[in-house]
Amino acid sequence: MDKRILLLTDFSENAFNAVRYALKLYSDRKCNFDFLHAYQLEGYSMHNPPYNPEAFQESHEIEKRKSEKEFEKLMKMIRLHPDNPKTYL
């Protein structure tokens, strides 16, 4: 593997364009692209007592499912634009 590249995404059009740019930029090299998406649960803070992680479990599961669906859509869109045949996604 020549390169290992971390791509951040918020699933926006700008993030998708950045992904396509990176795929095109490294189209002549074998690359492994890793994606990172972070989200914050509304109302969650370790600094506001009382800290109760169980109270946010449902919110976490909802956000996690939304992120997984968005990631699946992103991967489908990337595969429609095969800029780099040597890419490992």
Contacts in CASP RR format, 6 or more apart in sequence:
PFRMAT RR
TARGET T0000
AUTHOR 0000-0000-0000
METHOD contacts of the structure
MODEL  1
MDKRILLLTDFSENAFNAVRYALKLYSDRKCNFDFLHAYQLEGYSMHNPP
YNPEAFQESHEIEKRKSEKEFEKLMKMIRLHPDNPKTYL
1 30 0 8 1.000
1 31 0 8 1.000
1 32 0 8 1.000
1 88 0 8 1.000
2 29 0 8 1.000
2 30 0 8 1.000
2 31 0 8 1.000
3 26 0 8 1.000
3 29 0 8 1.000
3 30 0 8 1.000
3 31 0 8 1.000
3 32 0 8 1.000
4 31 0 8 1.000
4 32 0 8 1.000
4 34 0 8 1.000
5 22 0 8 1.000
5 26 0 8 1.000
5 31 0 8 1.000
5 32 0 8 1.000
5 33 0 8 1.000
5 34 0 8 1.000
6 33 0 8 1.000
6 34 0 8 1.000
6 35 0 8 1.000
6 36 0 8 1.000
7 18 0 8 1.000
7 19 0 8 1.000
7 22 0 8 1.000
7 33 0 8 1.000
7 34 0 8 1.000
7 35 0 8 1.000
7 36 0 8 1.000
8 15 0 8 1.000
8 35 0 8 1.000
8 36 0 8 1.000
8 37 0 8 1.000
9 15 0 8 1.000
9 16 0 8 1.000
9 18 0 8 1.000
9 19 0 8 1.000
9 35 0 8 1.000
9 36 0 8 1.000
9 37 0 8 1.000
9 74 0 8 1.000
10 37 0 8 1.000
11 37 0 8 1.000
11 70 0 8 1.000
11 71 0 8 1.000
11 73 0 8 1.000
11 74 0 8 1.000
16 74 0 8 1.000
16 77 0 8 1.000
19 33 0 8 1.000
19 74 0 8 1.000
19 78 0 8 1.000
20 78 0 8 1.000
20 81 0 8 1.000
20 83 0 8 1.000
22 33 0 8 1.000
23 33 0 8 1.000
23 78 0 8 1.000
23 81 0 8 1.000
23 83 0 8 1.000
23 84 0 8 1.000
23 87 0 8 1.000
24 83 0 8 1.000
24 84 0 8 1.000
26 84 0 8 1.000
26 87 0 8 1.000
27 83 0 8 1.000
27 84 0 8 1.000
27 85 0 8 1.000
27 86 0 8 1.000
28 86 0 8 1.000
29 86 0 8 1.000
30 86 0 8 1.000
30 87 0 8 1.000
30 88 0 8 1.000
31 84 0 8 1.000
31 86 0 8 1.000
31 87 0 8 1.000
31 88 0 8 1.000
32 87 0 8 1.000
32 88 0 8 1.000
33 87 0 8 1.000
33 88 0 8 1.000
33 89 0 8 1.000
35 71 0 8 1.000
35 74 0 8 1.000
37 67 0 8 1.000
37 70 0 8 1.000
37 71 0 8 1.000
39 63 0 8 1.000
39 67 0 8 1.000
41 56 0 8 1.000
41 59 0 8 1.000
41 60 0 8 1.000
41 63 0 8 1.000
42 59 0 8 1.000
43 56 0 8 1.000
44 56 0 8 1.000
44 59 0 8 1.000
75 89 0 8 1.000
78 89 0 8 1.000
END
